[in-house]
Amino acid sequence: MTDFQSLGLSEDLLSAVAENGYDAPTPIQAKAIPLILDGKDLMGLAQTGTGKTAAFGLPLIDRLLEEDKRPLPKGTRALILAPTRELVNQIAKNLVSFVKKTPLRVTSVVGGVSINAQVKRLSRGTDILVATPGRLLDLVDRKSVDLGTASYLVLDEADQMLDLGFIHALRRIAGLVSDDRQTLLFSATMPKQINVLAKSYLKNPERVEVSPTGRTADKVTQSVHFLEQKTKGSFLVDQLQSKPDGMSLVFCRTKHGAEKLMRKLAQSGIAAGSIHGNKSQNQRERAIRDLRDGSIKVLVATDVAARGIDIPGVSHVYNFELPEVAEAYVHRIGRTARAGAEGEAIALCSPEEIGLFRQIEKLIGLDITVASGEVPPMSAAAARTQRGGRNKGGGKPSGKKPFQKRSSSGDNDNKSRARHQRRRQGGRRNAA
């Protein structure tokens, strides 16, 4: 199939597609749209940045228009779930662009903003509700939304929702949506947990796969620099200053680390912002807007934003710290080389992260080009990480024991042991 006209979409929707500048369907769109129009449940597997939103959004809108119904008060005709605020807002924005000339109403609900305003918007009902699971259940508990009226359920980036611990929320939400529904599950990867999820929620689903699990975007040039952790900050500053015209995303593992690195970049004269879980929704949106309009050139982020940032102009992605889950690397570097453009992904790997690095190479099936430094030897802890970490190559870096708190000095270690002994003497279990 080479054009949208051949996929079975209505004339009104084809007009909206043309106005939005869509020339030809992507592979996932060409395969998924006809199946969804036929009412099939579907499992869609495609790497990030391949047009999954239009793949489910266009046929969903078409079916809603054909039914020619109005939503009930507090009700919704279709429910789309996504793991992060950024992704919810991105999906809603795309759908709004498709329904501008139709009577359909799109509503989004996320955490970090006033719930009262969301309650008011939902009181009259909506055709399409796009939501994060946590805020949606808050609204359910307030009896502000009735999910029993939804005939369509879409789980987007389902694997990340599982990674973020939403499995129980998903089970509860799915139980509230009508049993007589069409369910669509889209994901960038398909670990075993996703297959279990699909068997629970989908009925005789069609499977659409346009790229193998772990495959990175074809137009991303990947490289790695091996260096000590303590020198990464200065190295990154030099890299960014040598590319003053580039638009860069830098990924860290923790919220504290992202904020600290952003301050270091700013002190070095680099226009930088940050986005992570400690930021309010308004702060996160402002940071993304500043990157889009050029007010800042660098955005430091945690993985919470890895699949929710859709900025075509991102030229470089830096993995300042390698992710503990290898698949997150694919999602991170998928923020560049979007919409057919080219991009560069640069990893900074310390000796403690070599096990994580090997897991990434194993997942993507490529040997990443070494740009500088010498490959460090594999430590015993790193070898254990490579053999079997968390979540298919997750593993913990640097050999820390699970659930063990890091002490900042020997005195703290001694205090910790003393507390442990006192608790044991008191018959209480050490929970540290």
Backbone torsions as a table, in degrees:
resi	resn	phi	psi	omega
1	MET	NA	131.7	-173.7
2	THR	-118.6	-4.9	178.9
3	ASP	-148.0	162.6	-177.5
4	PHE	-70.5	-27.1	-178.9
5	GLN	-59.8	-31.3	-176.8
6	SER	-81.6	-3.7	-175.3
7	LEU	-89.4	-11.1	177.8
8	GLY	99.3	8.1	178.2
9	LEU	-72.5	152.7	-179.2
10	SER	-70.9	161.5	-178.6
11	GLU	-61.6	-40.6	-179.9
12	ASP	-61.2	-41.2	-178.8
13	LEU	-73.8	-34.6	176.3
14	LEU	-61.6	-34.8	177.0
15	SER	-64.8	-42.0	178.0
16	ALA	-65.7	-37.8	178.2
17	VAL	-61.5	-44.9	-179.8
18	ALA	-64.3	-41.1	-179.4
19	GLU	-64.6	-27.1	179.1
20	ASN	-87.5	4.8	174.1
21	GLY	82.4	17.3	177.9
22	TYR	-82.9	117.7	-178.9
23	ASP	-92.4	-50.8	-178.4
24	ALA	-138.7	147.0	-179.4
25	PRO	-69.5	146.4	172.3
26	THR	-75.0	167.3	-180.0
27	PRO	-55.3	-41.7	-179.0
28	ILE	-68.3	-35.4	178.3
29	GLN	-68.5	-43.0	-178.5
30	ALA	-62.9	-35.3	-178.0
31	LYS	-84.4	-36.6	-172.1
32	ALA	-84.7	-39.6	-172.1
33	ILE	-57.4	-49.0	-179.9
34	PRO	-61.6	-37.0	-179.7
35	LEU	-67.1	-40.6	179.3
36	ILE	-68.7	-39.9	176.5
37	LEU	-61.2	-29.5	178.1
38	ASP	-81.2	-0.7	176.8
39	GLY	86.2	13.5	-178.1
40	LYS	-78.8	142.8	164.0
41	ASP	-69.9	149.4	-170.5
42	LEU	-145.8	139.4	168.4
43	MET	-109.0	116.1	-178.6
44	GLY	-112.4	124.4	179.1
45	LEU	-117.3	116.4	178.9
46	ALA	-155.8	143.8	-179.8
47	GLN	-65.4	157.4	-176.7
48	THR	-62.2	145.2	178.9
49	GLY	86.6	13.7	-177.4
50	THR	-103.9	6.2	175.1
51	GLY	94.1	33.6	-178.7
52	LYS	-66.5	-33.4	-178.3
53	THR	-60.3	-47.0	177.2
54	ALA	-68.6	-29.1	-179.0
55	ALA	-62.1	-37.9	176.3
56	PHE	-100.1	-27.7	-176.0
57	GLY	-69.4	-44.0	-177.6
58	LEU	-63.9	-51.3	179.2
59	PRO	-67.6	-30.0	177.0
60	LEU	-64.1	-46.1	177.8
61	ILE	-61.6	-42.8	-179.2
62	ASP	-59.5	-44.6	-178.9
63	ARG	-67.4	-38.2	178.2
64	LEU	-65.6	-39.8	177.7
65	LEU	-64.8	-39.4	-179.0
66	GLU	-65.8	-34.5	179.7
67	GLU	-70.0	-28.7	175.4
68	ASP	53.5	54.3	177.7
69	LYS	-117.9	167.4	175.2
70	ARG	-114.0	142.8	179.2
71	PRO	-70.5	146.0	176.6
72	LEU	-77.1	157.0	175.6
73	PRO	-53.8	133.1	-177.8
74	LYS	67.3	0.8	-177.2
75	GLY	-96.6	169.4	173.0
76	THR	-143.0	143.0	-179.2
77	ARG	-87.1	-25.5	179.1
78	ALA	-142.6	139.8	-179.3
79	LEU	-122.5	126.8	176.7
80	ILE	-118.1	124.3	179.2
81	LEU	-108.6	138.1	177.2
82	ALA	-140.8	154.9	-170.2
83	PRO	-77.3	-26.4	-174.0
84	THR	-127.9	159.3	178.8
85	ARG	-60.1	-43.2	-177.1
86	GLU	-61.7	-41.7	-178.2
87	LEU	-69.8	-39.8	176.3
88	VAL	-58.1	-47.8	-178.9
89	ASN	-64.4	-37.3	178.8
90	GLN	-65.6	-44.7	179.4
91	ILE	-62.3	-47.8	-178.4
92	ALA	-60.6	-41.4	179.3
93	LYS	-60.8	-43.3	179.3
94	ASN	-64.6	-42.7	-178.9
95	LEU	-66.0	-39.6	178.6
96	VAL	-59.3	-37.9	179.5
97	SER	-65.3	-25.5	179.7
98	PHE	-85.3	-26.2	-173.4
99	VAL	-104.0	10.8	-174.6
100	LYS	-53.9	-38.5	-176.1
101	LYS	-101.1	21.5	178.9
102	THR	-122.1	167.0	177.2
103	PRO	-80.4	-0.3	-176.1
104	LEU	-69.7	145.6	-179.3
105	ARG	-117.7	131.9	178.0
106	VAL	-111.7	130.4	180.0
107	THR	-128.6	137.9	177.2
108	SER	-119.0	143.8	177.0
109	VAL	-135.0	128.6	179.2
110	VAL	-140.9	163.7	175.2
111	GLY	-76.7	171.0	177.1
112	GLY	86.6	-1.5	176.9
113	VAL	-132.1	171.3	-176.0
114	SER	-59.0	124.0	177.3
115	ILE	-76.3	-25.9	-178.7
116	ASN	-65.1	-39.3	177.7
117	ALA	-65.2	-35.6	178.5
118	GLN	-69.4	-39.2	176.7
119	VAL	-59.0	-43.0	-179.0
120	LYS	-64.3	-43.0	-179.5
121	ARG	-65.2	-36.5	-177.0
122	LEU	-78.3	-15.4	-174.4
123	SER	-61.9	-29.4	-179.7
124	ARG	-94.1	-0.6	179.3
125	GLY	87.8	162.0	179.6
126	THR	-148.4	153.6	178.4
127	ASP	-78.6	-43.6	-179.6
128	ILE	-129.0	123.5	178.2
129	LEU	-112.1	122.4	177.6
130	VAL	-110.1	126.6	-169.7
131	ALA	-149.4	155.4	164.5
132	THR	-86.9	147.0	-174.8
133	PRO	-59.6	-40.9	-176.2
134	GLY	-63.5	-50.7	-179.6
135	ARG	-66.5	-35.2	178.8
136	LEU	-60.8	-43.2	179.7
137	LEU	-69.0	-31.2	172.9
138	ASP	-58.8	-42.9	-179.9
139	LEU	-70.7	-35.6	175.8
140	VAL	-62.5	-45.0	-179.0
141	ASP	-63.9	-28.1	176.4
142	ARG	-84.0	-0.8	-176.9
143	LYS	58.9	36.4	-179.0
144	SER	-96.6	-7.5	179.6
145	VAL	-146.4	141.7	179.4
146	ASP	-112.6	106.4	-177.8
147	LEU	-81.7	-10.6	-179.8
148	GLY	-67.3	-13.6	179.5
149	THR	-88.9	-5.1	-176.0
150	ALA	-80.6	126.9	178.3
151	SER	-100.9	-4.4	-179.5
152	TYR	-135.1	134.7	176.7
153	LEU	-129.0	124.9	179.3
154	VAL	-120.3	127.2	173.8
155	LEU	-108.7	107.5	-178.8
156	ASP	-101.0	142.1	-175.1
157	GLU	50.9	51.6	-174.7
158	ALA	-61.3	-35.0	-179.1
159	ASP	-64.9	-37.6	178.6
160	GLN	-70.6	-32.2	176.4
161	MET	-62.5	-37.4	176.0
162	LEU	-68.7	-43.0	179.0
163	ASP	-58.6	-34.6	-178.2
164	LEU	-86.7	4.7	173.5
165	GLY	84.0	26.0	-177.4
166	PHE	-91.1	10.4	-173.1
167	ILE	-59.4	-43.8	-179.2
168	HIS	-67.7	-37.8	176.8
169	ALA	-63.4	-42.0	179.6
170	LEU	-62.9	-41.3	179.2
171	ARG	-62.3	-42.4	-179.5
172	ARG	-66.6	-44.7	-178.7
173	ILE	-63.1	-44.9	-179.3
174	ALA	-60.5	-32.9	178.3
175	GLY	-71.3	-19.1	-179.4
176	LEU	-90.9	-22.1	179.1
177	VAL	-79.3	150.1	-178.9
178	SER	-52.3	138.1	175.9
179	ASP	-66.7	-29.9	179.4
180	ASP	-87.9	74.9	-173.3
181	ARG	-137.3	164.4	170.2
182	GLN	-102.3	128.6	-175.4
183	THR	-118.2	132.0	-179.3
184	LEU	-123.7	129.4	179.9
185	LEU	-121.8	121.3	179.2
186	PHE	-119.9	142.1	-175.7
187	SER	-155.8	151.4	176.2
188	ALA	-83.5	-25.2	176.4
189	THR	-133.4	164.8	-177.3
190	MET	-133.4	68.2	175.4
191	PRO	-67.8	173.0	-175.4
192	LYS	-58.1	-36.2	-177.8
193	GLN	-62.1	-30.7	179.8
194	ILE	-69.7	-38.7	176.8
195	ASN	-63.1	-38.7	176.6
196	VAL	-63.9	-43.9	178.4
197	LEU	-60.8	-43.6	-178.3
198	ALA	-63.2	-41.3	179.6
199	LYS	-64.0	-29.4	-179.0
200	SER	-78.1	-35.1	-169.2
201	TYR	-108.6	-22.0	-174.4
202	LEU	-107.1	148.1	179.3
203	LYS	-111.0	114.8	179.7
204	ASN	44.4	56.2	-173.4
205	PRO	-72.8	148.7	167.4
206	GLU	-81.9	144.8	179.1
207	ARG	-112.0	127.4	179.2
208	VAL	-120.7	124.2	-178.3
209	GLU	-135.9	124.8	-177.7
210	VAL	-116.2	-3.3	175.6
211	SER	-156.7	148.7	-179.8
212	PRO	-70.5	152.7	178.0
213	THR	-56.0	131.4	176.2
214	GLY	87.7	-4.1	-179.4
215	ARG	-72.8	133.9	179.5
216	THR	-94.4	160.5	-177.5
217	ALA	-57.4	137.3	-173.9
218	ASP	-62.4	-31.3	-173.4
219	LYS	-96.7	16.1	176.1
220	VAL	-96.6	121.5	174.0
221	THR	-86.3	122.8	-174.2
222	GLN	-111.3	139.8	176.9
223	SER	-149.0	164.3	-179.9
224	VAL	-137.5	141.7	173.1
225	HIS	-114.2	125.2	177.6
226	PHE	-94.5	122.8	-177.0
227	LEU	-159.0	167.3	179.4
228	GLU	-73.1	148.8	-178.7
229	GLN	-56.7	-40.1	-174.8
230	LYS	-69.2	-17.1	-179.3
231	THR	-98.8	-1.6	-176.3
232	LYS	-62.4	-41.5	-176.1
233	GLY	-59.8	-49.9	-179.7
234	SER	-64.7	-38.7	179.1
235	PHE	-62.6	-43.3	-179.7
236	LEU	-64.0	-41.6	177.9
237	VAL	-57.3	-46.4	179.2
238	ASP	-61.2	-41.8	179.7
239	GLN	-61.3	-46.9	-176.8
240	LEU	-68.8	-38.8	179.6
241	GLN	-68.0	-25.1	178.6
242	SER	-80.3	-8.2	179.6
243	LYS	-128.7	64.2	-173.6
244	PRO	-63.7	-22.0	-177.6
245	ASP	-93.6	-4.6	-177.4
246	GLY	-80.0	158.1	173.3
247	MET	-114.1	117.0	-167.7
248	SER	-122.4	145.6	168.8
249	LEU	-112.0	135.6	179.2
250	VAL	-123.0	126.3	-176.4
251	PHE	-107.5	132.7	174.3
252	CYS	-119.5	165.9	-178.8
253	ARG	-84.4	-31.6	-172.9
254	THR	-122.6	157.8	178.0
255	LYS	-63.8	-43.9	-179.8
256	HIS	-63.1	-43.1	179.8
257	GLY	-64.2	-38.1	179.3
258	ALA	-65.1	-43.6	-178.9
259	GLU	-67.3	-41.0	179.1
260	LYS	-63.2	-42.7	-179.8
261	LEU	-67.5	-39.5	178.4
262	MET	-59.6	-41.6	179.6
263	ARG	-65.2	-39.0	178.7
264	LYS	-63.6	-41.6	178.9
265	LEU	-64.2	-43.4	-179.9
266	ALA	-63.1	-40.0	178.7
267	GLN	-66.3	-22.4	178.6
268	SER	-89.5	6.8	176.8
269	GLY	87.4	14.1	179.4
270	ILE	-98.5	127.1	180.0
271	ALA	-71.5	104.4	-173.0
272	ALA	-134.2	152.9	173.5
273	GLY	-134.1	177.5	-179.6
274	SER	-140.1	155.8	178.7
275	ILE	-146.1	122.6	-179.9
276	HIS	-163.3	-178.1	-172.1
277	GLY	-64.9	-20.2	179.1
278	ASN	-84.2	-5.8	179.2
279	LYS	-87.4	143.3	175.6
280	SER	-71.2	166.0	179.5
281	GLN	-60.0	-41.6	179.8
282	ASN	-63.4	-39.3	179.3
283	GLN	-66.6	-39.0	-179.3
284	ARG	-67.5	-43.4	179.6
285	GLU	-65.4	-37.6	179.9
286	ARG	-65.6	-40.5	-179.9
287	ALA	-63.7	-42.9	178.2
288	ILE	-65.4	-40.8	178.7
289	ARG	-63.9	-40.3	179.5
290	ASP	-63.5	-36.5	177.8
291	LEU	-69.0	-41.7	-179.8
292	ARG	-61.7	-43.1	-174.9
293	ASP	-89.2	0.9	175.1
294	GLY	89.0	4.7	178.2
295	SER	-64.8	-32.0	172.0
296	ILE	-126.2	156.7	-179.6
297	LYS	-109.0	-13.4	-175.5
298	VAL	-135.6	133.8	175.4
299	LEU	-122.0	120.3	178.4
300	VAL	-94.0	127.9	-171.0
301	ALA	-138.1	158.6	168.7
302	THR	-101.8	174.9	-175.0
303	ASP	-66.1	-14.1	177.5
304	VAL	-59.0	-24.3	-178.4
305	ALA	-104.2	2.6	-170.1
306	ALA	-61.6	-31.3	-178.8
307	ARG	-111.3	8.0	-176.5
308	GLY	-111.3	1.3	-179.1
309	ILE	-104.1	117.7	-179.9
310	ASP	-120.9	85.9	-178.8
311	ILE	-124.1	103.5	-173.8
312	PRO	-57.1	-25.9	-174.0
313	GLY	-84.2	2.2	-179.5
314	VAL	-65.9	118.8	-176.3
315	SER	-96.8	-28.4	-176.1
316	HIS	-135.6	138.9	170.8
317	VAL	-120.8	124.0	178.5
318	TYR	-107.7	125.4	171.0
319	ASN	-91.8	85.9	-178.8
320	PHE	-62.2	-38.4	171.6
321	GLU	-127.7	133.4	179.9
322	LEU	-69.8	143.5	-179.1
323	PRO	-71.5	150.1	178.5
324	GLU	-73.6	-22.7	175.7
325	VAL	-108.5	118.7	-172.0
326	ALA	-57.1	-37.4	-177.3
327	GLU	-63.2	-24.8	178.7
328	ALA	-63.4	-27.4	176.8
329	TYR	-59.9	-42.1	179.6
330	VAL	-61.5	-43.2	-178.0
331	HIS	-70.1	-36.8	178.1
332	ARG	-60.8	-53.8	-174.5
333	ILE	-74.2	-12.0	174.3
334	GLY	-70.8	-3.9	176.6
335	ARG	-78.8	-10.4	174.3
336	THR	-114.3	173.4	-177.7
337	ALA	55.8	43.1	179.3
338	ARG	-94.1	154.5	177.6
339	ALA	54.3	38.7	175.0
340	GLY	84.8	-2.3	-179.6
341	ALA	-79.7	170.9	175.7
342	GLU	-101.1	157.6	-179.3
343	GLY	-155.8	170.3	-177.7
344	GLU	-129.5	132.5	177.6
345	ALA	-115.7	123.4	-174.7
346	ILE	-122.0	122.1	179.8
347	ALA	-104.6	138.7	173.8
348	LEU	-109.2	114.8	-171.8
349	CYS	-118.4	120.7	175.1
350	SER	-88.7	165.0	178.6
351	PRO	-56.3	-33.4	-179.2
352	GLU	-69.4	-16.7	-175.3
353	GLU	-103.0	6.0	-174.5
354	ILE	-61.0	-34.9	177.5
355	GLY	-64.0	-40.7	176.9
356	LEU	-65.3	-39.4	179.7
357	PHE	-62.8	-43.7	179.2
358	ARG	-64.0	-35.3	177.0
359	GLN	-64.4	-38.7	178.5
360	ILE	-63.9	-46.6	179.1
361	GLU	-61.1	-39.1	179.3
362	LYS	-64.3	-41.7	-178.0
363	LEU	-65.7	-46.4	-174.8
364	ILE	-85.0	-10.1	177.1
365	GLY	69.9	29.6	-179.3
366	LEU	-136.8	151.3	169.3
367	ASP	-93.3	111.5	-178.1
368	ILE	-70.8	135.1	-177.3
369	THR	-63.2	130.5	176.8
370	VAL	-85.2	115.0	-177.4
371	ALA	-88.5	-30.6	178.1
372	SER	-164.5	161.1	179.4
373	GLY	83.7	169.5	178.9
374	GLU	-107.7	141.0	179.9
375	VAL	-64.0	120.3	-179.1
376	PRO	-72.3	153.9	177.0
377	PRO	-67.1	154.0	-180.0
378	MET	-79.7	116.9	176.4
379	SER	-75.6	167.9	179.1
380	ALA	-62.2	-40.2	-179.6
381	ALA	-66.8	-41.1	179.5
382	ALA	-66.1	-36.5	178.5
383	ALA	-63.6	-39.6	177.7
384	ARG	-64.3	-39.6	177.0
385	THR	-60.0	-43.0	-178.0
386	GLN	-67.6	-38.2	-176.9
387	ARG	-68.2	-33.1	-178.2
388	GLY	-178.5	86.8	177.1
389	GLY	-96.1	-161.5	179.6
390	ARG	-75.8	138.0	170.4
391	ASN	54.4	59.8	173.8
392	LYS	58.1	62.7	177.6
393	GLY	98.9	11.2	176.8
394	GLY	-67.7	-84.5	177.6
395	GLY	65.3	159.2	179.1
396	LYS	-101.0	139.8	177.5
397	PRO	-76.7	155.3	166.4
398	SER	65.1	14.3	168.5
399	GLY	73.8	17.9	175.5
400	LYS	-66.7	145.7	176.9
401	LYS	-74.0	144.3	-179.8
402	PRO	-57.8	138.3	175.0
403	PHE	65.6	8.2	179.4
404	GLN	-87.5	127.3	179.5
405	LYS	-76.4	142.5	-180.0
406	ARG	-83.3	129.0	178.7
407	SER	-96.0	148.6	-177.3
408	SER	-91.4	-9.4	-179.5
409	SER	-157.6	167.2	176.8
410	GLY	-63.4	-34.8	178.5
411	ASP	-59.7	-40.9	178.6
412	ASN	-63.9	-37.5	177.4
413	ASP	-62.3	-42.4	179.7
414	ASN	-64.9	-41.7	177.7
415	LYS	-62.3	-39.4	179.6
416	SER	-63.1	-42.3	179.3
417	ARG	-65.6	-37.3	179.2
418	ALA	-65.1	-42.4	178.2
419	ARG	-62.3	-39.6	-179.3
420	HIS	-61.3	-43.9	180.0
421	GLN	-64.9	-40.8	179.6
422	ARG	-62.9	-41.0	-179.0
423	ARG	-66.8	-38.3	178.7
424	ARG	-65.5	-40.1	178.6
425	GLN	-65.0	-31.7	178.6
426	GLY	-84.2	3.8	177.3
427	GLY	78.0	15.7	-179.3
428	ARG	-106.8	145.4	-178.2
429	ARG	-80.1	136.1	177.8
430	ASN	-71.2	120.7	-176.4
431	ALA	-105.0	7.6	-177.1
432	ALA	-69.0	NA	NA
